[in-house]
Structures are given as structure tokens and as C-alpha cells.
Amino acid sequence: MNVNIRPTEEKDAAGLCELFSQPKVQRETLHLPHSSLKMWQERLSNIPTGVYTFVAELDEKIVGNIALTHSQRPRTMHTATFGIAVHDNYHDMGIGSQLIETVIDLADNWLNLMRMQIEVNTDNKAAIALYSKYGFEIEGEALCSAFRDGEYISTYYMARLKDQQ
């Protein structure tokens, strides 16, 4: 499988709109249903400083996205968070791994980040296993921290420290 990981471009708005309309993607991210093409166009035309975003393409179709947000605050500039999504029809193909490897390389070898962190729904076993594979550890649990499908759910705080790899 020849997946191409590349920086996100403004032309990717339609593909990202379609990606984030997938039921599993909506269930496991904080995106709301029915995002508009216009919202994605505006978002991609104004990517903030410190945000590094990449898409995974397979046969010219966007099948994944990851965005690393490098803190711009002086006392936390050694940290970053990220968000990731893989198209519902392309799970278990290594796309999530390739996206995470892309931002870990950027964080470790180019941005000199000490800490990467993410929140993950406590019932998302596949994502927890994926993050654990790359050295992310559960640091705590936030009870009732997100609202999904008409109910509150809890999330784990997971982090990877560069010196512990």
C-alpha cells in the first residue's frame, strides 16, 4: 500500500470535510457532525503559528489527518498536543502509525520538543494501543470530560516524554 504523507494544503478542504464526516471519526474526535466545506476552507487558509498539519493520501484520496500543535507559550514551548483521524474505511492499514511517526520525527528531530500529549476516549481501545506503541503512557483520567452520543464520557490524558524513549 502506497500511502503518501504530506503537508496539508488549502486544496484539501473537501477531502478533510469528507474525512471528518465519517461516523467513527466524529465519535472519537471532538468534531461536530455536518462540518461545512466553507469551515474547512477557512481553517486551511489560516493555519495558526505552531500548527503542523499533514494528510495521508491513498490513490489521491485523503484517508487520514494529523495536526501537531506546538505550544507558543514561553513556559510550555517544550510541549505539543496532536489530533489524529483515519477514514472509517481505512482502519488497520498502518495509516495512523505513519501519521504519528511523521509528527514524532518532527517533534524529536526538528522542534526539539520534550513532551507530546493527547486526550483519548477511555473506550477507544485501538487508539490507546496505537499511542502506547509509540511510548505514550496514561497519566490520568478526566471524568465526564466530553459529550458524545447524548452522554458524557471520560478521557485519558496520555503523554510521551522524549527522554524516556
N, C-alpha and C positions, 0 to 999 in steps of 0.2 A: 504494500500500500504506500503510495507516494503522497504523503501529506506535506504541504508547504506551509511553514510558519513564517509569517511576515508581519511587519508593522501595519497597523490598521490605517486605512485611508478613508477620505470622505466618500469615495465611491462605494464603500462597504455598507452604507446606511441600510439599503434594502435587505442585504444578507443578514445583518445584525438584527433588524426588525423581525425577520423570519425566524432566526435562531432563538431570540428571546420570547417568541410567541409559542414555543414548544411547551406542552404541559409539564414535563419533568423539569425543564429549565425554570419555568415560573414557580414550580413547587419548591425548588431548592435554592432559589435566589430571592432577593428582595424586590425584584422587578414586578410591577403590576401587569395584569393582563391588558391586552389591547394597546400596546405602545404604538405610537404612530411613526410613520416614515419621517415626518417633519421633526419629531423629537430626536430621532437618531441623526438626521442631517445636522440639526443644531448642535447636538452633543459632539459630533465628529468635527465640526467646523471650529470648535472652541475647546480643544483638549487642554486642561489646565497644566501649568508648570508642574513637573514632578510626576506626571501620569504617563506611563509607558504601556501602550496597548497593542496587542498582537491578535491576529486571526489565524486560524487553521483552515486551510483550503484543501479540498479534495475534488478533483475534476472541476475546478473553477467554482465550486460551491463552498460557502462559508459553513464549516461544521463545528467550529469552536472559537472561543474568545477568552483572552485573559487580559486583565489590566492590573498592573502593579502601580500602587500609589505611594510614592516616596514622600515621607513627611517633610514638609518645608519649615517646620517649627524648629528653632535653634536647638532646643534641648532634646528633641526626638528625631533629629536628622539621620540617626543611625538605624531607623526603623522604616518598614514599609508594610502595607496591607495589600491584599490582592483579592480579586474576584474572578471566578472562572465559570465557564459554561461550555458544555458539549451538547450538540444537537441530539435530540432523543433517539434518532435512528442510527447514531454513530458511537454508542457507548461500547466499552470493552474492546476498543480497537487501538488503544495506546495514545489517543489524541490528547487526553488530559495530561498524561505523563510528558508528552512532548511540549505542551504549553508550559507546564510547571518547570521543566528543565530549562526552557528559554528564559523565564524570569529569574530562576536561581542563578543561572550564569550571569545575567545582567546584574543582579544584586551582589553576588560574591566577587565577580571579576572586574566590574566596571563602576559600580556605585559605592563599593566598599561598605555595604550595609551589614550590620551586626545581627539584626533581628527582622524576620519576616513573620507576619501573623495573619490569621484568618479566623472568622467565625463560621461554624458549620452546624447545621441542624443535627441534634443528637441522634435522630433516627436515620441519618444519611450514612449508612454503614460503608457504602462504596467510596464515598468521598473521604471519610475518616481513614479508611485503609490506604487510599491513594496518598493523602498527606503524610500519613505515618511512614510510608515507603520512602519519603524524602526527608525524614528526620523531624517532622512536625510532631509535637507532643501536646497532649491535652493539659492545659494549665488550670482550667476551671470551667464551671458551668454557669450560664446565665439563665435563670428560670423565667419562663414566660416572656422571653425576650423578643419574639416575633409573632406575628399574626398570620396564619395560613389556613385556608380552607375553613374559615369560620371559628377557629380556635387558636389559643395561644400555645406556642411550642417553645421548647428550650433549645439553646445553642451551646456548643462548646467553644471556648477560646483555645485555639491551637497556635503554637509558635515553633519556629525553628531558629536556633541561635547558631551563627556561623562558626564560632569557636568550638562548638560541641559536635561538629561533623567530622 
